[in-house]
Amino acid sequence: MRSTIYHAVRSRNRDLVEDYISSLRKMDEWSLVSIIDELTPLALMESNLKYGSFHRIKMALFLRRLAVRGLLSKETEREMARLVSLDLADREWVCISGSRQGLKREPVEDALDTMVIELDNGNAHNAYYYALSSLQQDGDRLLQELLKLGTTAIPDTLGHSISCFWPVVEDIIYTDQASADSALLSYILYLCRYSHDEDVLSEGFGSAKGEKDLDDLLVRCASGEGIVNLHHMITFYIGAAWERSSLCPEGGVPWGLIEDWVGDKETDQGRYDGMEEMATSGEAAETYEDFAERFTLDEIDESVSLLLSSLEQDPESAIDWIFRTYGSYYSPEWDPHYITGLYCALELYLQTRETDRSATLMAIDQAVRYFAQRIREK
């Protein structure tokens, strides 16, 4: 049986969505995780439309991860539930679903290789059949190869062919959630749009590109403003997350492909050099009310300094406060990159802050400036 919030979103009843989210203040037995799980089938439907990828399910899954780790307060969870629900209700999407029901249980010979051939021929239905068979035989290898295929399309997709599908692969398909078959079908449909290097599945695919200076690459990815530069940083984070996961291919993450895509972009040395001072010169907030009052998009330098100094003092509270503040700016023109860019930058900060703090601080600065500029333009 579907929940009230599912039916409210599915019927695009914004008033009912608002009423339900408001009612959560009086309820104890609810969580952002359960609401996102309920809305996952609807978020997956968006995959065929405007962006041709999984922007909204990616945003929801990143928020889900924060909630699972206990980094969001109940009030922030409620604000994020409102954002995710309204953002889906305000979208157009195509109903798409897949199922392994009726799939032959006996192994299909060379299922993975045949899937790649069908992908290159644009035969999505056949490719999906062989992908399901391969998933049944060796799921980890299938997902590794699908992600590798996605990396070859990075230049044509602004990185979406890997960055949008990584959390879906890891959180839905790999863990065999209820929507796993539909998610796999959508990825197959997406990959059918692009041609792939013939050696994409070869041994040493990642290492063949040579050793890379990832510290320098991160600085370049975090440099610059606008959507293209933001995607450089997001894709870097996805590569780092993939590298740490059990789905990392034996040959390693093909960083060379990402570096080739970023190209010879110069480092924003002035911003890089000023990051430490920006993080230490500001006065950290003590409460959410203090943070929300002082965080203004019109004075973005001061707002970034506020966020960075608050992260230095109390990272868990600062993360909770910045996401709740973002939610207060929701409108039907919402860009999911606001959340996904911020999430990726904060994850880089939390995971690598002891190696190159300035680079990760600059990633946060880049994400917040993108948000501020786009919101002011609306």
N, C-alpha and C positions, 0 to 999 in steps of 0.2 A: 504494500500500500504506500502510495506516495504521500509526502508531507504537504502541509499547507504552503510552505515556501516554494516547493517545487511547482505546485499548481499555480501559484501567484506569478512566478516567473514565466512559466510555460504559456500562460494566458496573457502575459504582458500587462498585468494589472498592477500598476505602480502604487496605487493607493493601498491595495492589499499587502504589497511588499512592505511599504512604510509602516502600516499598522502592525504587521507581524514582527518586524524588527523592533518597533517600539515596545511591543509586549514582552520582549525578552528581558527587559529591565525587571519584570516581576516574576521571572521564571528562574529556577535554579538548574534544572536538568537540561542544559543545552550546551553546545560547544561550536566553535567555528569549524572544527574538524568535521563534525557530523553534518553541518549545513553544506560545506563544500563537497563532501562525499555524496550528498543527496543531489546536488546540482551538477555533478561531474558529467552525466550523460548530455545535459544541455550545453555545457561549456565545450564539449567535444564537437558539437554540431557546427560551431563557428568555423571549423577548419577549412571549409571549402570557399569561404567568402572573401571579404574585403582584402585581408592580408594573405590569404592562402596558407595560413599556418595557425599554430596553436596559441595565439597571444593571450586569450582570456583564460584558458585552462592553465597555461603556464603561470599567469598571475595568481590564480587561485591556489595552485599547488605550492607556490613559493610562500604564500601566506599560511597555508596549511602547515608547512614545515616549521614556520616560526611558532605557530600555536602548539604543535606537538612538543617543541622544545621549551615551552613555557615562557616564551619571550614576549607574549602579548597579554596585557591585562584584560579582564573581562570587558571593560568598557571599550578597549581598542578592538577586541574580537567582535563586539557588537557593531562597531563602526565599519570594520572590514566586511562583516556579513552583509551589511547594508550596501556597501560599495559593490561587492561581487554580484549580489542579487539584482540591484538596479542596473548595473552595467550589462548583464545578460538580458534583462527585460527590455532594455533600450536598443538591443541589436536585432539585426535580421540574421537568421541562420537556416541552413538546410538540414533537414533530418537525415542523418546518415548513421547506419548501424551495421555491424558485422557480427557473425557468429560462426563458431567452429562446429556447430551442430551438424551432424551428418558426415563429418570428415572421416575418411577411412583411418582405421586405427593402425593398420599395417604400414610400415615405413615406405615412403616414396623415394626411390633411388635418385640420388643427386638433387635433392629438393632445393638446397641452398643455391647451387650453381644454376639450376633451372629458373629459380626465382629471379636471379640477376638478369638472365637472358630475357625473360618476360618483361622485366622492368625496362630494359633498354629498348624493347619493342613497343613499349607503351601499353602492354596488355595487363591492366590493373587487376582484372578478375583472376586471370591465371596466376599472376605474381602473388596475389593474396592467398590463393589455394596452396601454392608451394611454400609460402611463408608460414602458414598455419602448420603444414606438415613438418617444416624445419623447426618450428617452435616446439612441436611435440617431441622431436628427436634430440635436439640440442639447443634449448632456448637461449642460453648465454651466448653461444657463438652466433646465432641468428641476430640477436640484438647488437652485438659488437659490429657485425658486418653492416647492418642497416645504418648504424651511426657513422661508420666509415664511409658508406655511400653518401650519407648526408654531408660529410665534410667536403666532398668533391664539388658540391653545388654551392658552396659558401659564396664564391664571387658573384654568382647569378641571383642569390637570394638574400643578400645583405646579412648572411650568417644564420638566417632563420632555419635553414635546412638542418642545422644541428642545435642551435640555441633554443628554438621553440620546442623541439621534440625530445631533448635530453630529459627534462623532468617528467614528461609523459612516459617515456620509455622506462625510466628508473622507478617512478612512483606508481604507475598503473600497469604497464605491460609486464615488467619484470616481477612484480609482486602478484600478478594474475588477479587484478581487481575485476569487479563485475563488468567494467567497460573496456577491458583489455582488448577484446576482439575488435571493437569499434575503433579504438585508438590505433591498433595495428593497421586496419584497413585505411584509415585516414593518412597514415604515414606512407603506405604503399601508393595511394593515389597521388600524394605530393611528390614522391620520388620519381614517379612515372613521367613527370614533366621535364626531367633533366637527363642529359647523357652523363655517363660515368667513365672515369679512366678504366681502361681494360685491366690494369694491374691493381685495381683497388683492393682486391681480396688477397693479394700476394703477401707472402711472409715479409716481415720487416717494413711494411708500408709506412709506418711512422718513423722508424729510425733511419730509413733510407734518405730522409730529408736532411739528415745531419744534425749535429748538436746545435742547439739554439740558445741564445742568451735571453732567457725568459724574463729576467729582471728588466732588461732594456725593452723587451717587447711590451711588458706591462706598462711601463712609463709611456711608451708611444700610444698604446691603446687608450690610456686614460687622458691623453692630450687632445685638445680640440673640443669644440662645441657642436651641437646639432645632432641629428639622428644617426648619421653615418658614423661619426666618432663615438657616439654612445654605443652603437652596435659593436664596434671594435672591442670596447671594454666588456660588454656582456658576453661576447664570444670567447674572450680570454678567460673569463670566469668559468664558462661552461667547459672549456678545455681543461682547466685546472681541476674542476669537480670530476670530470670524466677520468682524468689521470689517477685520482685517488680511489676510484670506485672499483668494485669487482668486475665491472663490465669493460675495464680498460683492455684493449687488445694486446696480444703478446708483443707486437712490434712497437707498442706505445702510441700515444696520441700524435697525430700528424701535425705537429706544430708548424712545420715548414709551409703547409698549405695556408694556415692562418697568417703566418708572417708574410707570405707572398701576397695575400689579399690586403693586408694592412699597407704593404708597400713601403715606400721611402718617406712616409710621413715623419715630419720632424717632431722632436720632443718640445713641449712647451716649457722650456727651462725656467722661465720667470715664475710661472705658477708652481712648478715643482719645488723651486728653492724657497718659496714663501709658505709652503704647506705647514711646516713645523711651527712657524710663528703663528699662523692662523689658528692652529689647534691649541696653542698654549696661551695666547694673548687674550682670548675671550673669557667671559665670565660664565661658568657653567650654570645651567638652570637647576633649581632645587625641587621644583614641582612641575607637573604637567601644565598647570595654569600659568606658571611663570614662563615655561617654554613656549606655549601657544601664543601668549601675548607678545613675546619678543621675536618670534619667528615671522618675518614679514617678507613677502616677495619683492617689495619695492626697495629693500635694503639688503640685497642678497649676500654681499660680503659679510655683513654683520650676522646674518642668519646662518651662513655656513660656519662662521667662527663659533656661533652659539652651539650648533650641532656638534662640531668637532670637539670643542672643549667639554661638552656634556658627555660625549662618548668616552673621552679620556677619564672623566671622573666616575661615571656610572654607566657602562655600555648597555646594560640590560634596560635600564629606565629610558635612556636616550633612544634606543631602538623602538621601544613601545611608544614613546611620545611622538617620534617623527612619523610613524605610520598612521597614528590617530590624527595627526595634523593634516597629513596628505588626504585622508578620507574626508575631511571637512570641506575640501575643495571640489568634491565630486559634482559633475554635470553630465548631461547626455553625450557631450563631446569628449568624454574621458579617453585618454590614451593609456593603454595598459603598460606602455614603456615607463610611465612614471614609477609604477611599483616595481617592475622587473629590473629596471636600471638601478634603482635604490637598493633593492635586495642584493643584486650581484655585487655592487660596490661595498656594501656593508659586510657581506660574506668574505670578500677579499681582505677587508680590514681586519676582521676577526681571525682569519686563518693565517695571514702573512704579515701581521703588523710588526713582528719582531725582526723581519728581514729587510723590508723596504717600506717603512711607514709612510714616507712621503708619497710614494706611488699609490698606495691604497687610500691615503687621505685625498689625493688628487682625483681618484676614481669617484669618491663620495661627492667631492666638489663638482665634478662633471655631471653626475646624475642629478644633483639638486639644482644646478643651473639650467639644465634642460627642462626640468619640471617648472621652474619659475618663469623661464622665457615663454614656454608654451601656454601656461595658464594666463599670463599677462596678455598674450595675443588674442585670447578668446573673447 
